[in-house]
Amino acid sequence: MHVACMAIFSLPENAPPNFLRDLVRDWRECTHFKAPFNYRYRSLPLPSWQTLSDDQIDLDYHFRHSALPQPGGERELGVLVSRLHSHKMDRKRPLWECHIIEGLDNNRFALYAKVHHSQIDGVGGVRLMQRMLSKAVDGITDPPWAVGMGDDKKAEEQKANPAAPRAKSDIGFFSALGKALAAYGRVRLSMLRRRFTGKHAPERAMPFNAPKTIFNRSVHAPRRFATQQYEFERIRGIAKAAGVTTNDIFLAISSAALRRYLIENNSLPKKDLSVAVPVSIRPADDLAVGNAISFILANLYTSEADPLVRLNAIHQSMNAAKAPLQKLPKASMNTYTALFMGPYLVRTILGFGAAFKPMYNLAISNVPGPPETLYLRGAPLQEIYPVSLLFSGQALNITLVSYDGKLNLGFTGCRDSLPHMQRIAVYTGEALDELEDAVKRSSKKAS
């Protein structure tokens, strides 16, 4: 249940040979820990977070320095990150690790940092990265555990009472609860109508209506990790020409890659795959520890061979999925999410995620990142990739993080369930070329 980021930096121009050695030495001297890096999980008498003092945390365990074997390319880095991400976290210690990885070709090095998902979500992780790095080449940068997730006092208050409603009054809380129950009731009513009458909007993805695929097998510890990178302007141009969103393009090329992968493995179901798309509900000024996300479900139309037809259908399905959440006030989001995802989460906690029909086939996330170049002691951040978590019965996750005009895709999969998973990453590039050509041909015909 941990998530991570893999950030790739270029060494500064005229960097001394001991640049990384000095960086590691200085970070090891930073022995003050902020939330959530000083939290340890305590199961008894009730599940809670215990705050440790600085001298109770073994920094040498959490912060590690590694080197890649020659030739030190993306393949060697991917193998190492896959292995690091396969290891479970020790619950007797704070649930995080940070690795400086040298030996990457072309004068580069990498930072791999992982943390339990209960403490930091995707948007929170990006904000931590922005606070940790500098917009200036000569800016001061501290290690992530010395930066933490914002205001320590607010973090302690949230840790002491994580279930406290955000509403300002009891009246506001009950109003938000009522609206969340009403929204959830409409979803359940739609499910019942579909089950007993077959009448429902065809573009609307329904929970537990997804086909069982090779992506919904049992998940084991070993992981595979793959990456892809695309120019944001290219994606934006295709989206504008097609009259859809950039996220629709991202879902469409993912759908095409999944379709091709399933066909090659003789596993493409007749029914379309469905996807869970996390939606951040974290306010812009919220730096608290924990998660602030909800979910929507959409159809991927993997049965459709035509890329343009598939794209437009995904666009309609996403619009239908967003409608219930757009009507909800932010104070109702957490309650609605708990009701909507509750049955699936209970099943997952009990370890039965792969035993029954999936609520959806996989999760695909889009996390907005920093628009400008960031630096670590003068070393420019070149690429940042998300390394996500897998739930029981969910053997694949695709997450995108935007950064400095680039879209960086991370593919995290179960090594035992998905043979040659890296091909899915490659196929998204070919799907993008195909979709771009189809949109251009369509635009010429329209003109």
Contacts in CASP RR format, 6 or more apart in sequence:
PFRMAT RR
TARGET T0000
AUTHOR 0000-0000-0000
METHOD contacts of the structure
MODEL  1
MHVACMAIFSLPENAPPNFLRDLVRDWRECTHFKAPFNYRYRSLPLPSWQ
TLSDDQIDLDYHFRHSALPQPGGERELGVLVSRLHSHKMDRKRPLWECHI
IEGLDNNRFALYAKVHHSQIDGVGGVRLMQRMLSKAVDGITDPPWAVGMG
DDKKAEEQKANPAAPRAKSDIGFFSALGKALAAYGRVRLSMLRRRFTGKH
APERAMPFNAPKTIFNRSVHAPRRFATQQYEFERIRGIAKAAGVTTNDIF
LAISSAALRRYLIENNSLPKKDLSVAVPVSIRPADDLAVGNAISFILANL
YTSEADPLVRLNAIHQSMNAAKAPLQKLPKASMNTYTALFMGPYLVRTIL
GFGAAFKPMYNLAISNVPGPPETLYLRGAPLQEIYPVSLLFSGQALNITL
VSYDGKLNLGFTGCRDSLPHMQRIAVYTGEALDELEDAVKRSSKKAS
1 116 0 8 1.000
1 117 0 8 1.000
1 118 0 8 1.000
1 389 0 8 1.000
2 85 0 8 1.000
2 89 0 8 1.000
2 95 0 8 1.000
2 114 0 8 1.000
2 115 0 8 1.000
2 116 0 8 1.000
2 117 0 8 1.000
2 389 0 8 1.000
3 114 0 8 1.000
3 115 0 8 1.000
3 117 0 8 1.000
3 120 0 8 1.000
3 121 0 8 1.000
3 122 0 8 1.000
3 386 0 8 1.000
3 387 0 8 1.000
3 388 0 8 1.000
3 389 0 8 1.000
4 81 0 8 1.000
4 84 0 8 1.000
4 85 0 8 1.000
4 112 0 8 1.000
4 113 0 8 1.000
4 114 0 8 1.000
4 115 0 8 1.000
4 386 0 8 1.000
4 387 0 8 1.000
5 111 0 8 1.000
5 112 0 8 1.000
5 113 0 8 1.000
5 125 0 8 1.000
5 129 0 8 1.000
5 384 0 8 1.000
5 385 0 8 1.000
5 386 0 8 1.000
5 387 0 8 1.000
5 401 0 8 1.000
6 77 0 8 1.000
6 81 0 8 1.000
6 110 0 8 1.000
6 111 0 8 1.000
6 112 0 8 1.000
6 225 0 8 1.000
6 227 0 8 1.000
6 384 0 8 1.000
6 385 0 8 1.000
6 387 0 8 1.000
7 110 0 8 1.000
7 111 0 8 1.000
7 112 0 8 1.000
7 113 0 8 1.000
7 129 0 8 1.000
7 381 0 8 1.000
7 383 0 8 1.000
7 384 0 8 1.000
7 385 0 8 1.000
8 77 0 8 1.000
8 104 0 8 1.000
8 108 0 8 1.000
8 109 0 8 1.000
8 110 0 8 1.000
8 381 0 8 1.000
8 382 0 8 1.000
8 383 0 8 1.000
8 384 0 8 1.000
8 385 0 8 1.000
9 108 0 8 1.000
9 109 0 8 1.000
9 110 0 8 1.000
9 111 0 8 1.000
9 376 0 8 1.000
9 379 0 8 1.000
9 380 0 8 1.000
9 381 0 8 1.000
9 382 0 8 1.000
10 106 0 8 1.000
10 107 0 8 1.000
10 108 0 8 1.000
10 379 0 8 1.000
10 380 0 8 1.000
10 382 0 8 1.000
11 19 0 8 1.000
11 107 0 8 1.000
11 108 0 8 1.000
11 109 0 8 1.000
11 379 0 8 1.000
12 19 0 8 1.000
12 137 0 8 1.000
12 377 0 8 1.000
12 378 0 8 1.000
12 379 0 8 1.000
12 380 0 8 1.000
15 107 0 8 1.000
15 379 0 8 1.000
16 22 0 8 1.000
19 377 0 8 1.000
19 379 0 8 1.000
20 65 0 8 1.000
20 100 0 8 1.000
20 102 0 8 1.000
20 109 0 8 1.000
23 100 0 8 1.000
23 376 0 8 1.000
23 377 0 8 1.000
24 63 0 8 1.000
24 65 0 8 1.000
24 100 0 8 1.000
27 63 0 8 1.000
27 100 0 8 1.000
27 143 0 8 1.000
28 59 0 8 1.000
28 60 0 8 1.000
28 63 0 8 1.000
30 142 0 8 1.000
30 143 0 8 1.000
30 145 0 8 1.000
30 146 0 8 1.000
31 54 0 8 1.000
31 57 0 8 1.000
31 59 0 8 1.000
32 54 0 8 1.000
32 146 0 8 1.000
33 52 0 8 1.000
33 54 0 8 1.000
33 57 0 8 1.000
33 94 0 8 1.000
33 145 0 8 1.000
33 146 0 8 1.000
34 145 0 8 1.000
34 146 0 8 1.000
34 147 0 8 1.000
34 148 0 8 1.000
34 149 0 8 1.000
34 150 0 8 1.000
34 152 0 8 1.000
34 155 0 8 1.000
35 51 0 8 1.000
35 148 0 8 1.000
35 149 0 8 1.000
35 150 0 8 1.000
35 152 0 8 1.000
35 155 0 8 1.000
35 156 0 8 1.000
35 159 0 8 1.000
35 289 0 8 1.000
36 49 0 8 1.000
36 94 0 8 1.000
36 95 0 8 1.000
36 96 0 8 1.000
36 115 0 8 1.000
36 119 0 8 1.000
36 120 0 8 1.000
36 148 0 8 1.000
36 149 0 8 1.000
36 155 0 8 1.000
36 289 0 8 1.000
36 290 0 8 1.000
37 57 0 8 1.000
37 62 0 8 1.000
37 94 0 8 1.000
37 96 0 8 1.000
37 144 0 8 1.000
37 145 0 8 1.000
37 148 0 8 1.000
38 51 0 8 1.000
38 52 0 8 1.000
38 53 0 8 1.000
38 54 0 8 1.000
38 57 0 8 1.000
38 94 0 8 1.000
38 145 0 8 1.000
39 49 0 8 1.000
39 50 0 8 1.000
39 51 0 8 1.000
39 52 0 8 1.000
39 94 0 8 1.000
39 95 0 8 1.000
39 119 0 8 1.000
39 159 0 8 1.000
39 289 0 8 1.000
40 49 0 8 1.000
40 50 0 8 1.000
40 52 0 8 1.000
40 91 0 8 1.000
40 92 0 8 1.000
40 93 0 8 1.000
40 94 0 8 1.000
40 95 0 8 1.000
41 47 0 8 1.000
41 49 0 8 1.000
41 50 0 8 1.000
41 91 0 8 1.000
41 95 0 8 1.000
41 116 0 8 1.000
42 48 0 8 1.000
42 49 0 8 1.000
42 50 0 8 1.000
48 159 0 8 1.000
49 159 0 8 1.000
51 156 0 8 1.000
51 159 0 8 1.000
52 94 0 8 1.000
57 93 0 8 1.000
57 94 0 8 1.000
58 93 0 8 1.000
59 145 0 8 1.000
61 93 0 8 1.000
62 93 0 8 1.000
62 94 0 8 1.000
62 96 0 8 1.000
62 97 0 8 1.000
62 98 0 8 1.000
62 145 0 8 1.000
63 97 0 8 1.000
63 98 0 8 1.000
63 99 0 8 1.000
63 100 0 8 1.000
63 143 0 8 1.000
63 145 0 8 1.000
64 97 0 8 1.000
64 98 0 8 1.000
64 99 0 8 1.000
64 100 0 8 1.000
65 99 0 8 1.000
65 100 0 8 1.000
65 102 0 8 1.000
66 80 0 8 1.000
66 99 0 8 1.000
66 100 0 8 1.000
66 101 0 8 1.000
66 102 0 8 1.000
67 101 0 8 1.000
67 102 0 8 1.000
67 103 0 8 1.000
68 76 0 8 1.000
68 77 0 8 1.000
68 80 0 8 1.000
68 101 0 8 1.000
68 102 0 8 1.000
68 103 0 8 1.000
68 104 0 8 1.000
69 76 0 8 1.000
70 76 0 8 1.000
71 105 0 8 1.000
72 103 0 8 1.000
72 104 0 8 1.000
72 105 0 8 1.000
73 104 0 8 1.000
73 105 0 8 1.000
74 227 0 8 1.000
77 101 0 8 1.000
77 104 0 8 1.000
77 110 0 8 1.000
78 225 0 8 1.000
78 226 0 8 1.000
78 227 0 8 1.000
80 101 0 8 1.000
80 112 0 8 1.000
81 112 0 8 1.000
81 225 0 8 1.000
81 387 0 8 1.000
82 222 0 8 1.000
82 223 0 8 1.000
82 224 0 8 1.000
82 225 0 8 1.000
82 415 0 8 1.000
84 97 0 8 1.000
84 99 0 8 1.000
84 112 0 8 1.000
84 114 0 8 1.000
85 114 0 8 1.000
85 223 0 8 1.000
85 225 0 8 1.000
85 387 0 8 1.000
85 412 0 8 1.000
86 221 0 8 1.000
86 222 0 8 1.000
86 223 0 8 1.000
86 415 0 8 1.000
87 221 0 8 1.000
88 221 0 8 1.000
89 95 0 8 1.000
89 96 0 8 1.000
89 97 0 8 1.000
89 114 0 8 1.000
89 116 0 8 1.000
95 115 0 8 1.000
95 116 0 8 1.000
95 118 0 8 1.000
95 119 0 8 1.000
96 113 0 8 1.000
96 114 0 8 1.000
96 115 0 8 1.000
96 116 0 8 1.000
96 119 0 8 1.000
96 145 0 8 1.000
97 113 0 8 1.000
97 114 0 8 1.000
97 115 0 8 1.000
98 111 0 8 1.000
98 112 0 8 1.000
98 113 0 8 1.000
98 143 0 8 1.000
98 144 0 8 1.000
98 145 0 8 1.000
99 111 0 8 1.000
99 112 0 8 1.000
99 113 0 8 1.000
100 109 0 8 1.000
100 110 0 8 1.000
100 111 0 8 1.000
101 109 0 8 1.000
101 110 0 8 1.000
101 111 0 8 1.000
101 112 0 8 1.000
102 109 0 8 1.000
103 109 0 8 1.000
104 110 0 8 1.000
108 382 0 8 1.000
109 379 0 8 1.000
111 376 0 8 1.000
112 387 0 8 1.000
113 144 0 8 1.000
114 387 0 8 1.000
117 291 0 8 1.000
117 389 0 8 1.000
118 290 0 8 1.000
118 291 0 8 1.000
119 149 0 8 1.000
119 289 0 8 1.000
119 290 0 8 1.000
120 128 0 8 1.000
120 149 0 8 1.000
120 289 0 8 1.000
120 290 0 8 1.000
121 278 0 8 1.000
121 280 0 8 1.000
121 282 0 8 1.000
121 290 0 8 1.000
121 291 0 8 1.000
121 292 0 8 1.000
121 293 0 8 1.000
122 280 0 8 1.000
122 365 0 8 1.000
122 367 0 8 1.000
122 386 0 8 1.000
123 280 0 8 1.000
123 282 0 8 1.000
123 292 0 8 1.000
123 293 0 8 1.000
123 367 0 8 1.000
123 368 0 8 1.000
124 149 0 8 1.000
124 282 0 8 1.000
124 287 0 8 1.000
126 367 0 8 1.000
126 368 0 8 1.000
126 369 0 8 1.000
126 370 0 8 1.000
126 401 0 8 1.000
127 287 0 8 1.000
128 144 0 8 1.000
128 147 0 8 1.000
128 148 0 8 1.000
128 149 0 8 1.000
129 370 0 8 1.000
129 374 0 8 1.000
129 384 0 8 1.000
130 369 0 8 1.000
130 370 0 8 1.000
130 374 0 8 1.000
131 147 0 8 1.000
131 148 0 8 1.000
131 150 0 8 1.000
132 141 0 8 1.000
132 142 0 8 1.000
132 143 0 8 1.000
132 144 0 8 1.000
132 147 0 8 1.000
133 141 0 8 1.000
133 374 0 8 1.000
133 375 0 8 1.000
133 376 0 8 1.000
133 381 0 8 1.000
134 140 0 8 1.000
134 141 0 8 1.000
134 374 0 8 1.000
134 375 0 8 1.000
134 376 0 8 1.000
134 378 0 8 1.000
135 372 0 8 1.000
135 373 0 8 1.000
135 374 0 8 1.000
135 375 0 8 1.000
136 375 0 8 1.000
137 375 0 8 1.000
137 378 0 8 1.000
137 380 0 8 1.000
138 378 0 8 1.000
139 375 0 8 1.000
139 377 0 8 1.000
139 378 0 8 1.000
141 375 0 8 1.000
141 376 0 8 1.000
141 377 0 8 1.000
149 155 0 8 1.000
149 287 0 8 1.000
149 288 0 8 1.000
149 289 0 8 1.000
149 290 0 8 1.000
150 287 0 8 1.000
150 288 0 8 1.000
151 287 0 8 1.000
154 287 0 8 1.000
154 288 0 8 1.000
155 288 0 8 1.000
155 289 0 8 1.000
158 164 0 8 1.000
158 288 0 8 1.000
158 289 0 8 1.000
158 290 0 8 1.000
159 289 0 8 1.000
162 290 0 8 1.000
165 173 0 8 1.000
165 176 0 8 1.000
165 331 0 8 1.000
166 330 0 8 1.000
166 331 0 8 1.000
166 334 0 8 1.000
167 173 0 8 1.000
167 175 0 8 1.000
167 176 0 8 1.000
167 331 0 8 1.000
172 331 0 8 1.000
173 331 0 8 1.000
175 331 0 8 1.000
176 329 0 8 1.000
176 331 0 8 1.000
176 332 0 8 1.000
176 335 0 8 1.000
177 332 0 8 1.000
177 335 0 8 1.000
178 332 0 8 1.000
179 328 0 8 1.000
179 329 0 8 1.000
179 332 0 8 1.000
180 328 0 8 1.000
180 332 0 8 1.000
180 333 0 8 1.000
180 335 0 8 1.000
180 336 0 8 1.000
180 339 0 8 1.000
181 335 0 8 1.000
181 339 0 8 1.000
183 324 0 8 1.000
183 325 0 8 1.000
183 327 0 8 1.000
183 328 0 8 1.000
183 332 0 8 1.000
183 336 0 8 1.000
184 336 0 8 1.000
184 339 0 8 1.000
184 340 0 8 1.000
186 324 0 8 1.000
187 207 0 8 1.000
187 324 0 8 1.000
187 340 0 8 1.000
190 200 0 8 1.000
190 204 0 8 1.000
190 206 0 8 1.000
191 206 0 8 1.000
191 207 0 8 1.000
193 199 0 8 1.000
193 200 0 8 1.000
194 200 0 8 1.000
194 206 0 8 1.000
194 209 0 8 1.000
200 206 0 8 1.000
201 320 0 8 1.000
203 299 0 8 1.000
203 313 0 8 1.000
203 316 0 8 1.000
203 317 0 8 1.000
203 319 0 8 1.000
203 320 0 8 1.000
204 317 0 8 1.000
204 320 0 8 1.000
204 321 0 8 1.000
205 274 0 8 1.000
205 275 0 8 1.000
205 297 0 8 1.000
205 298 0 8 1.000
205 299 0 8 1.000
205 317 0 8 1.000
205 320 0 8 1.000
205 321 0 8 1.000
205 360 0 8 1.000
206 297 0 8 1.000
207 297 0 8 1.000
207 340 0 8 1.000
207 344 0 8 1.000
207 359 0 8 1.000
207 360 0 8 1.000
208 343 0 8 1.000
208 357 0 8 1.000
208 358 0 8 1.000
208 359 0 8 1.000
209 274 0 8 1.000
210 216 0 8 1.000
210 271 0 8 1.000
210 273 0 8 1.000
210 274 0 8 1.000
210 357 0 8 1.000
210 358 0 8 1.000
210 359 0 8 1.000
210 360 0 8 1.000
210 361 0 8 1.000
211 269 0 8 1.000
211 270 0 8 1.000
211 271 0 8 1.000
211 272 0 8 1.000
211 273 0 8 1.000
211 361 0 8 1.000
212 269 0 8 1.000
212 357 0 8 1.000
212 358 0 8 1.000
213 262 0 8 1.000
213 267 0 8 1.000
213 269 0 8 1.000
213 273 0 8 1.000
213 361 0 8 1.000
214 262 0 8 1.000
214 265 0 8 1.000
214 267 0 8 1.000
214 395 0 8 1.000
214 417 0 8 1.000
214 418 0 8 1.000
215 258 0 8 1.000
215 273 0 8 1.000
215 361 0 8 1.000
215 362 0 8 1.000
215 394 0 8 1.000
215 395 0 8 1.000
215 396 0 8 1.000
215 417 0 8 1.000
215 418 0 8 1.000
216 354 0 8 1.000
216 358 0 8 1.000
216 361 0 8 1.000
216 393 0 8 1.000
216 394 0 8 1.000
216 395 0 8 1.000
217 354 0 8 1.000
217 393 0 8 1.000
217 395 0 8 1.000
217 414 0 8 1.000
217 417 0 8 1.000
218 354 0 8 1.000
218 392 0 8 1.000
218 393 0 8 1.000
218 417 0 8 1.000
219 354 0 8 1.000
219 390 0 8 1.000
219 391 0 8 1.000
219 392 0 8 1.000
219 393 0 8 1.000
219 394 0 8 1.000
219 395 0 8 1.000
219 414 0 8 1.000
219 417 0 8 1.000
220 414 0 8 1.000
220 415 0 8 1.000
220 416 0 8 1.000
220 417 0 8 1.000
222 414 0 8 1.000
222 415 0 8 1.000
222 416 0 8 1.000
223 390 0 8 1.000
223 412 0 8 1.000
223 413 0 8 1.000
223 414 0 8 1.000
223 415 0 8 1.000
224 411 0 8 1.000
224 412 0 8 1.000
224 413 0 8 1.000
224 414 0 8 1.000
224 415 0 8 1.000
224 418 0 8 1.000
224 421 0 8 1.000
224 422 0 8 1.000
225 387 0 8 1.000
225 410 0 8 1.000
225 411 0 8 1.000
225 412 0 8 1.000
225 413 0 8 1.000
226 410 0 8 1.000
226 411 0 8 1.000
226 421 0 8 1.000
226 422 0 8 1.000
226 424 0 8 1.000
226 425 0 8 1.000
227 383 0 8 1.000
227 385 0 8 1.000
227 408 0 8 1.000
227 409 0 8 1.000
227 410 0 8 1.000
227 411 0 8 1.000
227 425 0 8 1.000
228 408 0 8 1.000
228 409 0 8 1.000
228 410 0 8 1.000
228 411 0 8 1.000
228 425 0 8 1.000
228 426 0 8 1.000
228 428 0 8 1.000
228 429 0 8 1.000
229 383 0 8 1.000
229 406 0 8 1.000
229 407 0 8 1.000
229 408 0 8 1.000
229 409 0 8 1.000
230 406 0 8 1.000
230 407 0 8 1.000
230 409 0 8 1.000
230 429 0 8 1.000
230 432 0 8 1.000
231 405 0 8 1.000
231 406 0 8 1.000
231 407 0 8 1.000
232 246 0 8 1.000
232 402 0 8 1.000
232 405 0 8 1.000
232 406 0 8 1.000
232 407 0 8 1.000
233 405 0 8 1.000
234 432 0 8 1.000
234 436 0 8 1.000
235 246 0 8 1.000
235 249 0 8 1.000
235 250 0 8 1.000
235 407 0 8 1.000
235 432 0 8 1.000
236 246 0 8 1.000
238 249 0 8 1.000
238 432 0 8 1.000
238 435 0 8 1.000
238 436 0 8 1.000
238 439 0 8 1.000
239 245 0 8 1.000
239 246 0 8 1.000
239 248 0 8 1.000
239 249 0 8 1.000
241 439 0 8 1.000
241 440 0 8 1.000
241 443 0 8 1.000
242 248 0 8 1.000
242 249 0 8 1.000
242 308 0 8 1.000
242 311 0 8 1.000
242 312 0 8 1.000
242 439 0 8 1.000
242 442 0 8 1.000
243 315 0 8 1.000
244 311 0 8 1.000
244 312 0 8 1.000
244 315 0 8 1.000
245 315 0 8 1.000
245 318 0 8 1.000
247 277 0 8 1.000
247 318 0 8 1.000
247 366 0 8 1.000
248 311 0 8 1.000
248 314 0 8 1.000
248 315 0 8 1.000
248 318 0 8 1.000
249 311 0 8 1.000
249 432 0 8 1.000
249 435 0 8 1.000
250 364 0 8 1.000
250 366 0 8 1.000
250 400 0 8 1.000
250 407 0 8 1.000
251 275 0 8 1.000
251 277 0 8 1.000
251 298 0 8 1.000
251 300 0 8 1.000
251 314 0 8 1.000
251 318 0 8 1.000
251 364 0 8 1.000
252 307 0 8 1.000
252 310 0 8 1.000
252 311 0 8 1.000
252 314 0 8 1.000
252 431 0 8 1.000
252 435 0 8 1.000
253 428 0 8 1.000
253 429 0 8 1.000
253 431 0 8 1.000
253 432 0 8 1.000
253 435 0 8 1.000
254 275 0 8 1.000
254 300 0 8 1.000
254 364 0 8 1.000
254 398 0 8 1.000
254 428 0 8 1.000
254 431 0 8 1.000
255 273 0 8 1.000
255 300 0 8 1.000
255 301 0 8 1.000
255 302 0 8 1.000
255 310 0 8 1.000
255 314 0 8 1.000
256 307 0 8 1.000
256 310 0 8 1.000
256 427 0 8 1.000
256 428 0 8 1.000
256 431 0 8 1.000
256 434 0 8 1.000
256 435 0 8 1.000
257 424 0 8 1.000
257 425 0 8 1.000
257 427 0 8 1.000
257 428 0 8 1.000
257 429 0 8 1.000
257 430 0 8 1.000
257 431 0 8 1.000
258 273 0 8 1.000
258 300 0 8 1.000
258 302 0 8 1.000
258 362 0 8 1.000
258 424 0 8 1.000
259 268 0 8 1.000
259 302 0 8 1.000
260 427 0 8 1.000
260 431 0 8 1.000
261 423 0 8 1.000
261 424 0 8 1.000
261 427 0 8 1.000
262 268 0 8 1.000
262 269 0 8 1.000
262 302 0 8 1.000
264 423 0 8 1.000
265 419 0 8 1.000
268 302 0 8 1.000
268 303 0 8 1.000
269 302 0 8 1.000
269 303 0 8 1.000
270 303 0 8 1.000
271 303 0 8 1.000
272 299 0 8 1.000
272 300 0 8 1.000
272 301 0 8 1.000
272 302 0 8 1.000
272 303 0 8 1.000
272 304 0 8 1.000
273 299 0 8 1.000
273 300 0 8 1.000
273 302 0 8 1.000
273 361 0 8 1.000
273 362 0 8 1.000
274 297 0 8 1.000
274 298 0 8 1.000
274 299 0 8 1.000
274 300 0 8 1.000
274 360 0 8 1.000
274 361 0 8 1.000
275 297 0 8 1.000
275 298 0 8 1.000
275 299 0 8 1.000
275 300 0 8 1.000
275 360 0 8 1.000
275 361 0 8 1.000
275 362 0 8 1.000
275 363 0 8 1.000
275 364 0 8 1.000
276 295 0 8 1.000
276 296 0 8 1.000
276 297 0 8 1.000
276 359 0 8 1.000
276 360 0 8 1.000
276 362 0 8 1.000
276 363 0 8 1.000
276 364 0 8 1.000
277 295 0 8 1.000
277 296 0 8 1.000
277 297 0 8 1.000
277 298 0 8 1.000
277 318 0 8 1.000
277 321 0 8 1.000
277 363 0 8 1.000
277 364 0 8 1.000
277 365 0 8 1.000
277 366 0 8 1.000
278 293 0 8 1.000
278 294 0 8 1.000
278 295 0 8 1.000
278 363 0 8 1.000
278 365 0 8 1.000
279 293 0 8 1.000
279 294 0 8 1.000
279 295 0 8 1.000
279 296 0 8 1.000
279 325 0 8 1.000
280 292 0 8 1.000
280 293 0 8 1.000
280 367 0 8 1.000
281 292 0 8 1.000
281 293 0 8 1.000
281 294 0 8 1.000
281 330 0 8 1.000
281 333 0 8 1.000
281 334 0 8 1.000
282 292 0 8 1.000
282 293 0 8 1.000
283 292 0 8 1.000
283 330 0 8 1.000
286 292 0 8 1.000
293 337 0 8 1.000
294 325 0 8 1.000
294 333 0 8 1.000
294 334 0 8 1.000
294 336 0 8 1.000
294 337 0 8 1.000
294 340 0 8 1.000
295 337 0 8 1.000
295 340 0 8 1.000
295 341 0 8 1.000
296 318 0 8 1.000
296 321 0 8 1.000
296 322 0 8 1.000
296 325 0 8 1.000
297 321 0 8 1.000
297 359 0 8 1.000
297 360 0 8 1.000
298 314 0 8 1.000
298 317 0 8 1.000
298 318 0 8 1.000
298 320 0 8 1.000
298 321 0 8 1.000
299 313 0 8 1.000
299 314 0 8 1.000
299 317 0 8 1.000
300 314 0 8 1.000
300 361 0 8 1.000
301 309 0 8 1.000
301 310 0 8 1.000
301 313 0 8 1.000
301 314 0 8 1.000
301 317 0 8 1.000
304 310 0 8 1.000
304 313 0 8 1.000
306 438 0 8 1.000
307 431 0 8 1.000
307 434 0 8 1.000
307 435 0 8 1.000
307 438 0 8 1.000
308 435 0 8 1.000
308 438 0 8 1.000
308 439 0 8 1.000
308 442 0 8 1.000
311 435 0 8 1.000
325 333 0 8 1.000
325 336 0 8 1.000
328 336 0 8 1.000
341 359 0 8 1.000
343 359 0 8 1.000
344 353 0 8 1.000
344 359 0 8 1.000
347 353 0 8 1.000
347 356 0 8 1.000
347 392 0 8 1.000
348 391 0 8 1.000
348 392 0 8 1.000
348 393 0 8 1.000
351 392 0 8 1.000
352 392 0 8 1.000
353 391 0 8 1.000
353 392 0 8 1.000
353 393 0 8 1.000
353 394 0 8 1.000
354 392 0 8 1.000
354 393 0 8 1.000
358 393 0 8 1.000
358 394 0 8 1.000
361 394 0 8 1.000
362 394 0 8 1.000
362 395 0 8 1.000
362 396 0 8 1.000
362 397 0 8 1.000
362 398 0 8 1.000
363 388 0 8 1.000
363 391 0 8 1.000
363 394 0 8 1.000
363 397 0 8 1.000
363 398 0 8 1.000
364 397 0 8 1.000
364 398 0 8 1.000
364 399 0 8 1.000
365 386 0 8 1.000
365 388 0 8 1.000
365 397 0 8 1.000
365 398 0 8 1.000
365 399 0 8 1.000
365 400 0 8 1.000
366 399 0 8 1.000
366 400 0 8 1.000
366 402 0 8 1.000
367 386 0 8 1.000
367 399 0 8 1.000
367 400 0 8 1.000
367 401 0 8 1.000
367 402 0 8 1.000
368 401 0 8 1.000
368 402 0 8 1.000
369 384 0 8 1.000
369 401 0 8 1.000
369 402 0 8 1.000
369 403 0 8 1.000
370 403 0 8 1.000
370 404 0 8 1.000
371 402 0 8 1.000
371 403 0 8 1.000
371 404 0 8 1.000
371 405 0 8 1.000
372 404 0 8 1.000
373 380 0 8 1.000
373 381 0 8 1.000
373 404 0 8 1.000
374 380 0 8 1.000
374 381 0 8 1.000
374 404 0 8 1.000
375 381 0 8 1.000
381 403 0 8 1.000
381 404 0 8 1.000
383 403 0 8 1.000
383 406 0 8 1.000
383 408 0 8 1.000
384 401 0 8 1.000
384 403 0 8 1.000
384 408 0 8 1.000
385 401 0 8 1.000
385 408 0 8 1.000
385 409 0 8 1.000
385 410 0 8 1.000
386 399 0 8 1.000
386 400 0 8 1.000
386 401 0 8 1.000
386 408 0 8 1.000
386 410 0 8 1.000
387 410 0 8 1.000
387 412 0 8 1.000
388 397 0 8 1.000
388 399 0 8 1.000
388 410 0 8 1.000
388 412 0 8 1.000
389 397 0 8 1.000
389 412 0 8 1.000
390 396 0 8 1.000
390 397 0 8 1.000
390 412 0 8 1.000
390 413 0 8 1.000
390 414 0 8 1.000
395 413 0 8 1.000
395 414 0 8 1.000
395 417 0 8 1.000
395 418 0 8 1.000
396 411 0 8 1.000
396 412 0 8 1.000
396 413 0 8 1.000
396 414 0 8 1.000
396 418 0 8 1.000
396 421 0 8 1.000
396 424 0 8 1.000
397 411 0 8 1.000
397 412 0 8 1.000
397 413 0 8 1.000
398 409 0 8 1.000
398 410 0 8 1.000
398 411 0 8 1.000
398 412 0 8 1.000
398 424 0 8 1.000
399 409 0 8 1.000
399 410 0 8 1.000
399 412 0 8 1.000
400 407 0 8 1.000
400 408 0 8 1.000
400 409 0 8 1.000
400 410 0 8 1.000
401 407 0 8 1.000
401 408 0 8 1.000
402 408 0 8 1.000
409 425 0 8 1.000
409 428 0 8 1.000
410 425 0 8 1.000
411 421 0 8 1.000
411 422 0 8 1.000
411 424 0 8 1.000
411 425 0 8 1.000
413 421 0 8 1.000
415 421 0 8 1.000
END
